[in-house]
């Protein structure tokens, strides 16, 4: 009986050790960050970032390292700190608010919803590294104004070398790409506001 109990204890101890040794460490969490840009005037008073869409293959916890060669490669233990669409929308709002200091910029998902004079939409089709290790950021944006039937659209295709290897460099280059998109959207808002 004692021998059987010892065997059971030993088996449980081995099982616990195996589970502990096979468990992966906690993932490292990353977020893109707002980047400074040129301040513009003559913009709408209230700007709403209405929606940010992201290609389905990017909508996952793990950071997508590359989609070249018909394969999606993930950074297995390096994850986004929040859902990708929410993160891009949040940073776009912050980038635009810095570039448009005379405007109130908010997200449509925000608890605060003033009536916007202009709305911005962004669709991201690609946001990963190519086979040469450069970030490829492909997106489309549209800007529309209250009481105006016309909508301005723009395509973005940005290619950047990451400043350092690994996930941190990739995330830094994504932050730079989003800032460049924000520069373009801010310019669209300014041009459209002046032409009204």
FENKA-V57063 format. One record per backbone hydrogen bond with DSSP energy under -0.5 kcal/mol. CO is the residue of the C=O (numbers start at 1). NH is the residue of the N-H. If there is no record, write none. Layout:
co=CO nh=NH
co=CO nh=NH
This chain:
co=1 nh=5
co=2 nh=6
co=3 nh=7
co=4 nh=8
co=5 nh=9
co=6 nh=10
co=7 nh=11
co=8 nh=12
co=9 nh=13
co=10 nh=14
co=11 nh=15
co=12 nh=16
co=13 nh=17
co=14 nh=18
co=15 nh=19
co=16 nh=20
co=17 nh=21
co=18 nh=22
co=19 nh=23
co=28 nh=79
co=30 nh=81
co=45 nh=104
co=46 nh=117
co=46 nh=118
co=47 nh=49
co=47 nh=106
co=48 nh=50
co=48 nh=120
co=49 nh=108
co=51 nh=122
co=53 nh=124
co=55 nh=58
co=55 nh=59
co=56 nh=59
co=58 nh=60
co=61 nh=80
co=63 nh=65
co=63 nh=75
co=65 nh=129
co=66 nh=73
co=67 nh=70
co=68 nh=71
co=71 nh=73
co=73 nh=65
co=73 nh=66
co=74 nh=76
co=75 nh=63
co=75 nh=78
co=77 nh=28
co=77 nh=79
co=78 nh=63
co=79 nh=30
co=83 nh=87
co=84 nh=88
co=85 nh=89
co=86 nh=90
co=87 nh=91
co=88 nh=92
co=89 nh=93
co=90 nh=94
co=91 nh=95
co=92 nh=96
co=93 nh=97
co=94 nh=98
co=95 nh=99
co=96 nh=100
co=99 nh=40
co=100 nh=103
co=103 nh=105
co=104 nh=47
co=106 nh=49
co=107 nh=110
co=111 nh=113
co=114 nh=116
co=117 nh=146
co=118 nh=48
co=119 nh=144
co=120 nh=50
co=120 nh=51
co=121 nh=142
co=122 nh=53
co=123 nh=125
co=123 nh=140
co=124 nh=55
co=126 nh=138
co=128 nh=136
co=129 nh=67
co=130 nh=133
co=133 nh=162
co=134 nh=130
co=135 nh=137
co=135 nh=160
co=136 nh=128
co=136 nh=138
co=137 nh=158
co=138 nh=125
co=138 nh=126
co=139 nh=156
co=140 nh=123
co=141 nh=154
co=142 nh=121
co=143 nh=152
co=144 nh=119
co=145 nh=148
co=150 nh=145
co=152 nh=143
co=154 nh=141
co=156 nh=139
co=158 nh=137
co=160 nh=135
co=165 nh=169
co=166 nh=170
co=167 nh=171
co=168 nh=172
co=169 nh=163
co=169 nh=173
co=170 nh=174
co=171 nh=175
co=172 nh=176
co=173 nh=177
co=174 nh=178
co=175 nh=179
co=176 nh=180
co=177 nh=181
co=178 nh=182
co=179 nh=183
co=180 nh=184
co=181 nh=185
co=182 nh=186
co=183 nh=187
co=184 nh=188
co=185 nh=189
co=186 nh=190
co=187 nh=191
co=188 nh=192
co=189 nh=193
co=190 nh=194
co=191 nh=195
co=192 nh=196
co=193 nh=196
